[in-house]
Amino acid sequence: MPRSGITVYLPPALEERIASLAEERHCSESSLIAEAVKARFDKRVIETATNSERERFRTDARLDKAIGEALILKEVVLLFVRVWLEHNPPIDEKLEESAAASADARFERFLDFVAQGLSPGKSIASRELVTPALTPDADSARPVFVEQGA
């Protein structure tokens, strides 16, 4: 099958190297150049595969980190619920109805707060750090804990 030709102009020093190498291998200059070009393209395909594999490993590592952080968050929430249940006394039967109504209202406010914090560009944690309810002042009924030596 006849090949289509491509004319390539090379520097004289490179032409001489190709001619001497073709003579040593007992092949034509064209076949030597064709082998070199093919080897170069094959190498580039391998490099591309290596780069995509490297990117896949980076993506896998990021996914593993996100999964690990989600597991940590789950454990923190479950630990909070356990401690909260252990340290809160049961509700008196006389107050159960009003407590349930109050819990429903507080839960709705909590869901609104979470929905607001999950909107793009918002962070529940960063906003909570500057919430006035956590700022110690004379009117606050919340206890404030200060580390010793701080």
Stockholm file with secondary structure:
# STOCKHOLM 1.0

chainA/1-150         MPRSGITVYLPPALEERIASLAEERHCSESSLIAEAVKARFDKRVIETATNSERERFRTDARLDKAIGEALILKEVVLLFVRVWLEHNPPIDEKLEESAAASADARFERFLDFVAQGLSPGKSIASRELVTPALTPDADSARPVFVEQGA
#=GR chainA/1-150 SS CCCCCCCCCCCHHHHHHHHHHHHHHTSCHHHHHHHHHHHHHHHHHHHHHHHHHHHHHHHHHHHHHHHHHHHHHHHHHHHHHHHHHHHSCCCCGGGHHHHHHHHHHHHHHHHHHHHHHTSTTCCHHHHHTTCGGGSCCTTCCSCCCCCTTC
#=GC SS_cons         CCCCCCCCCCCHHHHHHHHHHHHHHTSCHHHHHHHHHHHHHHHHHHHHHHHHHHHHHHHHHHHHHHHHHHHHHHHHHHHHHHHHHHHSCCCCGGGHHHHHHHHHHHHHHHHHHHHHHTSTTCCHHHHHTTCGGGSCCTTCCSCCCCCTTC
//
